[in-house]
Amino acid sequence: MLDCDVLVVGAGVLGLSSAYHIKRNDPKKRVLIIDRNGGPGQGNSAKSEGAFRNIFTSETNYLLADSTIDWFFHLQNNLGYDLKLAPIGYLWLYSEAHHSRLEYAFDTMRRRGVELRTFEKEDLKRMVPDLVTDFNGDEEAELLGLEDVDVGVLGVKCGSVDADALVRSYESEFLKLGGEIRYSTTATRLILKPEEELGIPGEPFVWQESRVAGAETSRGDILAGTSVVAAGVWSERLLDPIGFDAAMRPKKRQLFVFKDPRLKGLLDVKELNEYGALPLTILPRAGVYLKGELTEGSIWLGCADELGRSFGLEDDPQPEEDYYTDNIYHVLVKYFPCFKDVRPVNMWAGQYAINSFDGIPVVAPAPGMIYVGAASGSGIMKSDALGRIVAALHAGEEEAELYGGRLFRVADIGIADRNVERETFII
Ligand SMILES: Cc1cc2nc3c(=O)[nH]c(=O)nc-3n(C[C@H](O)[C@H](O)[C@H](O)COP(=O)(O)OP(=O)(O)OC[C@H]3O[C@@H](n4cnc5c(N)ncnc54)[C@H](O)[C@@H]3O)c2cc1C
């Protein structure tokens, strides 16, 4: 007797989306989600910046994100969920030289149908008067290695979604279909059993075919036909002991929030979007990015720190104010002097599940199990497509139909038969 057909470990955006699509494909299946937290999305999903974009160099990431963005609009416009969608755009700022090195990538995106708008320096000065574009004669800027801003590239089908509202929409649709969720329930270990049980102590032995048969949890064992491991950065705790590679490493990422009258110009930019909010803007140097957050009239800022920031799983990563004041600030205030002496009013930290090999998520099977993860800092914006791929894999289908009807070969995003191009537009 199985406790359920499908056990999903993790009620983050990827677990919820996977559970919802499995249940939607086959409503008779008993699908149970467990999460160690008391509600949905309280791992890294709720800590995200909630930004989305269809601007990726790899076709795979483009398909995952572009179809998921369409799904967001469907949820809001047709199913009535207020996801606070704000297509404010993504704005990449470049020097002339840097931009010309990337011309080929933007051409590829345009050929896919991605809407991009390119602005010259004079346009940017008019639209974002707070932005400094020239550092001629500024020795400090030279010391910091800052590049002038000559070109801006705006991704139009990009913007902001309320990540909490998104996970709750999946939770609600899943429950409507009769799905079950047990919060405050921790999976402590995946249960391995032989395909053919002999009842001998110590099974499974090396000569037996073994499979994942469910999980031991803080509230007792749960047996399942298929276990979906969607435990985000914590997946390695369940997968390492059974010898399955989660293909990602956790790394801390922090967000800083600013609310200050000196920044009001960033919520009143011209011509870039209909909201007047600064698009999610990526500075030419140091991986610093910031956006106008319309829900609270604030500015959210992050930084993609690569070399120098250690990998390692943390249960409760903490933000570091001196990371802002001693590091980010010096670059930020050069491009946006309006930040002079402005300090964050709020900050938090979470962890990215980084797949350094190709920067693309993984949906991979093992007997009795499906792993979904390694979202590399963009799991919100790819959540719907990944859930559909998990459901297709569970149903034994070779292709998943993404929202809008495009087909995706399931094995392409697996491990054994992986077929993706390396992503180079990772923030
Ligand atoms: C600071 C920051 C900013 C980000 N910004 C963006 C962004 O703008 N756009 C974007 O698309 N993505 C962004 N991301 C990435 C995004 O948040 C993740 O890719 C996404 O949330 C991953 O979803 P998940 O379901 O895999 O993980 P999670 O949301 O972390 O869910 C995993 C769940 O598993 C549960 N769990 C773990 N172990 C167990 C266990 N043993 N038993 C039971 N439950 C367990 C956890 O409680 C958690 O709820 C950001 C991430 C961070 C940290």
The ligand as a Gaussian input file, in Angstrom:
#p B3LYP/6-31G(d) Opt

LIG

0 1
 C       18.214000      37.024000      -3.061000
 C       17.590000      36.221000      -4.160000
 C       17.013000      36.878000      -5.248000
 C       16.428000      36.133000      -6.268000
 N       15.819000      36.792000      -7.297000
 C       15.192000      36.100000      -8.269000
 C       14.492000      36.767000      -9.305000
 O       14.448000      37.991000      -9.342000
 N       13.856000      36.016000     -10.243000
 C       13.896000      34.646000     -10.242000
 O       13.336000      34.031000     -11.131000
 N       14.545000      33.994000      -9.254000
 C       15.190000      34.678000      -8.281000
 N       15.844000      34.013000      -7.281000
 C       15.934000      32.556000      -7.349000
 C       14.654000      31.910000      -6.904000
 O       14.292000      32.416000      -5.644000
 C       14.855000      30.402000      -6.861000
 O       15.380000      29.947000      -8.102000
 C       13.557000      29.671000      -6.595000
 O       12.911000      30.203000      -5.482000
 C       13.848000      28.206000      -6.386000
 O       12.638000      27.581000      -6.017000
 P       12.677000      26.185000      -5.295000
 O       11.258000      25.749000      -5.185000
 O       13.646000      25.293000      -5.976000
 O       13.352000      26.476000      -3.882000
 P       12.746000      27.043000      -2.517000
 O       11.804000      28.145000      -2.733000
 O       13.905000      27.292000      -1.629000
 O       11.881000      25.821000      -1.995000
 C       12.438000      24.673000      -1.418000
 C       11.509000      24.256000      -0.294000
 O       11.931000      22.995000       0.195000
 C       11.711000      22.990000       1.584000
 N       12.588000      21.946000       2.130000
 C       13.929000      21.905000       2.074000
 N       14.377000      20.762000       2.641000
 C       13.290000      20.097000       3.061000
 C       13.101000      18.852000       3.723000
 N       14.140000      18.066000       4.027000
 N       11.850000      18.476000       4.029000
 C       10.773000      19.260000       3.721000
 N       10.904000      20.430000       3.088000
 C       12.145000      20.849000       2.748000
 C       12.076000      24.387000       2.041000
 O       11.460000      24.690000       3.260000
 C       11.540000      25.224000       0.874000
 O       10.235000      25.700000       1.116000
 C       16.430000      34.722000      -6.225000
 C       16.990000      34.060000      -5.137000
 C       17.564000      34.806000      -4.103000
 C       18.173000      34.080000      -2.955000

